[in-house]
Amino acid sequence: MLTEVDLELVHALQLQPRATWTELGRALDADAVTAARRFGRLADRGEVWVGVSPGPRLFGQLCVAFAEIDCTAGAAAAVATTLSSHPHAVTIERSADTHRLLATLATANVAAMAHYTLDVLSSVPGIATVRTRIVTHMFTEGGSWQIDALDSAQRARLVPPPDGTNARQARGRHEITPHDRLLLRALYRDGRASYQALARASNTTAHSVRRRLELLIRLGLLRFRCDFARPLGGWPVAVTFWATAPVKELSAIGHALVRLPEVRNCATVTGDHNLVVQAALHSVSDVLRLETRLSDVHADLTVTERTMTLRHDKLLGRILDPHGRSVGVVPPDVWIEPGCAMD
């Protein structure tokens, strides 16, 4: 299990994933060398890692979906292994229904999503049916979820002052370029890679890399994130709630739900249910408590289905072992044509 000191480092990295070790050590009341060594030990074991997430404005450019994939008897593990190699299946969960997978999918556009779900997935041995729910609006995604391990004074040392800029003021390309994709592939593997290492990976200069990453962040197309082996950190339970709510109330409900500390993902979707909420919890008994809290948010919000995840095989491109440790990376380059291998 991760210790309290380990979780403090995780929280610090969630606040500032690319902070210097001096800055992180200052927040943790430790020296820089100790902080760096602790992270190195955890990273080597796959228990903590830093990567990247789509920024809020990138969701408006991509097609994202939740897919319930029913497998033939005994084929779920093999199907999960196959899909783990697909860059468009960014997250794969095995549910308490042992024949069903829940996958988070992303493609460059609707046409690519149609090709992936209707053609590519249908050809995977062991898949019986696929039910796809397209995300129509993403209120929040897992990259903004944080644990609560630091006190207010420690957090204050890691929160930078506002720089007076925002996505509307930012100037530059608003689309992800082929050069950006090279950067993203490197960052999915190591979100703390130096600008020099990123420059080598993308055949450019460190100055150009830094300038481009700063712009992508200001544009809301990219954010850095820190993840960890949740079962080892005290969050062994993951649950997905499918819910319905009046269309006119969805915006207010969604923004209220994302303020709940357990909520990792919240989005409106197509299909029988128009809202999906995913949460990380400490215990199975917390599932009912959270569902009760969801019903308290709005009188017209109705949870119609709940699915408990028994295992994450993949989390935003990271291949995980049964204890949630990272054992590999398949960068989710979702701009690749579905069915084609990454170059």
N, C-alpha and C positions, 0 to 999 in steps of 0.2 A: 504494500500500500504506500501511496505517496504520503510524506510527512507534512506537518503544518508548515514547516520551512519551505518544502518543495512547493506547496500550494501558494505560499506568499510570492514565490518567484513566478509561478504561473500567472497569478493575478497582475503582477507588475508587468509582465510581458503582454498580457491582454490589453493593458492600458497603453503601453508604448512598446510594440513588438520590436522596433529597431533602435531602441534607446541604447546608448553606450553602456558598457559594464560599469563605468564610474557612476553614471546616473542611476542605474538599477541598484548598484551597491548602496548608494546614498539613501535611496528610498527604503531599502531593506535593512539598513543599519549594519551593512557588511562591506568589506573591501571588495574592489572590483575583481581581483583574482579569485576570491572565494565564490562570488556570484557566477563568474564565467565557468569555473570548474564544476560547480553544481549543475549548471545548465548542460555542460558537456557530458556529464555523467548520465543525466536524465535523457538527453537526446540520443546518446549512444545506445541506450536500452529501448529507444522508441517510445518512451513514456511522455515526453513533451516535445513539441515541434512548433516551428513558426512557418507559416505559409502566407497565402493571400486569399482573398475572397472577392467576388464581384462587388463593386460599389453600387449604391442605390440606382444610379442612372444607367448602369450597364443592363439592369433587368429590363429596361425599356427597349433595349436593342436585341435581346436574345429571346428565344422561346424556351420557357421553363415549364416542366410538368412533373406531376407525381404520378407514378404508374404502379398499379397493383398487378403483380405478375403471378399467376397461378401456374404451378409446375406439376408435372406428372408425379406419381408416387415415387418417393425416394430420389427425385432429381433436383431438389432445391439447392443442395450444396454444390453440385456440378454447375448448375445454371448461375449461381452466385459467382463461382470462380470464373466462368466464361465472361460474364458481364463486367467483372472487375477489370478486365483488360480493355474495356471499351471506354474511350475518353468521354463519351456523351452520357454514360451512366455514372454521374459524379458521386452519388451516395447510394449504397445498397444495404438494406436492412432485412433481416430474417425475423418474421413475426411469430407470435405464439401459435398461429395457424401454420403448422410445420410445412405445408405445401405452398405457402405464399411468401413472396418477396415484395417489399416496398422500395421502389427505386426513385430517386430524384434525377430527372433527366434534363439536359440542356443542349440546345442546338442553336445554330446561327439564325434560323428563321423557322416559320411554320412549315414550309415545304420540306426542310431538312428533318423536322420533327416527324412529319408524316412518313418520310422515307425510313427513318430509324424505327419508329414504332410499328408501321405496317409491313415493312419489308425485311429489315435487318433482324428485329426481335423475333418475327414469325419464323425465321429460319434457324433459330437457336434450338438445338435438341433439348427436349425436356420442358419447353415452354408450351403450356396448353392455351392460356388466354392472357390477354393484356388489356387492362382498363386504364385509359390515360385521362388524366384531369389536367388541363392546361391552366397554368397560373395566369390570372388576369391582372393581379396587382400583388406585389410583395411588400408587406408592411415591415418585416424584419427578417433577417437570416442569421444563421449561427455565428457569423463572424463578429457580431456585436454583443453576443452573450458573454457575460462575465461572472466569475465566482466572487465571493465576498470574503477574502482572506486578509486584506490590508485594512488598517484603520484609516480614518479620515486624513490624518496628518501625512501618512505614507502615500496615500493616493494623491494628495495635493502636490507632492514633490514630483509627480510624474505627469500631471495634467498641464500641457503647454498653454501659455496665454493665447488668446485669439489673435490671428495675424491680420484680420481685417479683410480677408479674401473669402470668396465662396465660389461655388460651381458656376453661378450666373456671371460672375465677374471674370472667370478664367477665360483665357484666350488660347486657341490652338486647335488641333484636330480633335474631334469629338468621337471618332471611330477608333476601334482597336485595329492597328496596322499589323502587317506581317512582322515588322520589327518588334512591336509590342508583344506579339505572341512568343517570340524567342525569349524575351525578358520574363514573361509570365511562366513559361515552362521551367526556367531556372529558379524562379521565386517559389513555385509550388514545391520544388525539392528543398529549397533552403531560403526561407524568407529573411534570414539575417545575413545572406551572402553579401560580401563587400561590393562596392561599386566597381572595383577593379575586376572581381570575378564575374560580375554580371556583364561588364564590358567585353570580357573575353568570350563569354557565352553568346553574345549578340553581335560580335564583330564591330564594336564601336568604341567610343571613349567613355571613361568613367564620368566625365563632366556631362556628356550627353545623356547617359543613363540616369544620373541624378536629376537632371532637369526634366527629363521625360516622366520619371516616376512621380516627381512632385506635381507635375501638371495633371497626370492621370488621377491622382488622389484629389486634387482640387476640383477636377471635373466630376468627381463622384463615380468614376469608372473602376476604381481599384481601392482596396483597403487591405492592410496587413492584419493578420490574426494569429493568435497563439492557441493551439489545441493541446489536449493531453488525454491520456488513457483514462477515460471517465470512470470505468469500473474500479480502477485503482485509486482514484481520487475521491471516491465517496458519492459518485453519481452513477450507480449501476443500472438505473431504470430509465428507459426512454419510451415515451408514449406519443401516439398520434391521435388527435381528436378530429373527427370530421363533424362539422356542425352546419346548421342553417340559421340564417338571420334575414330580416327584411332588407332588401337591396338598399333602400334609402338610409339604413342605419349601419351598413357595413363599414363605412369609413370610420365613424365614431367608435364602433365596437373594436375594429382592428387596432386603432391607435390606443385604445384602453387596454387591450390584451397584451400589447408589447411592453407595457409597463410592469407586468407581472415578472418577477425575477426568474421564474422557472422556464419561461417561454424562450425557445431558441429560434423557431421559425413560425411565421404567421402570414398567411396569404389567402386571397380570394381565388377560387378555382371554378372551372366549369364542371357540370355534372349534377348528380342528385344533391350533393352537398355544395354549398357555395363558400365555405370557409374551412381552412385546415390550420390546426395549431399543433406544433410539436414542442415537447418539453423534455428537459432533463431533470430527473428526480432522485432523491436519496433512497426511497424505498417503495415497495409496491403499494403500501398503505397510503402513500402520498398521491396516488392516482385519483382516488375518490375525493381527497381533499382539494386537489387542483380542479377537478371537474366541478365541484361545488363552487369554487371561486369563479370559474368561468361563467356559471349560471348566474352568479351575483353581479357580473359586469353589466348585463342587460337582460331585462325580463323576457325579451323576445329571442334571445339566443338559445338554441336548442342543440345539445350534443346528440347526434344521431348514431354515431359509431365511434368506438375507441379501439385502437390497435396497439398492443404492447410489443416492443422490439426485444427479442431475445439476444440478438447479436448484430453488431455492425460489421459487415465484411469490408466495407469501404466508406470513407468519410471525406468528402470533397477531394477526391483523388488519392487519398491515403489508404493503402491496403492495411487492414488491421487484423491482429490475431485475436483469439477468443477473449483475451483480457483487455482488448482495446489498444494494445501497443501498435505503433506504426512499424510495419515490416517491409514496406515498399511504397512506391509512388507511381501513379499513372496520371501525369498532368492532364487536367481536363481541358484540352485544347478543343473546345466545342465548335470551332470554326472549320474543323476538318469535315469533309464530306462523310456522312455516316457509312460505315462499312469499309472505309479506306484506312490503311495502317498509317500511323504517324511516321513522318520522315525523320 
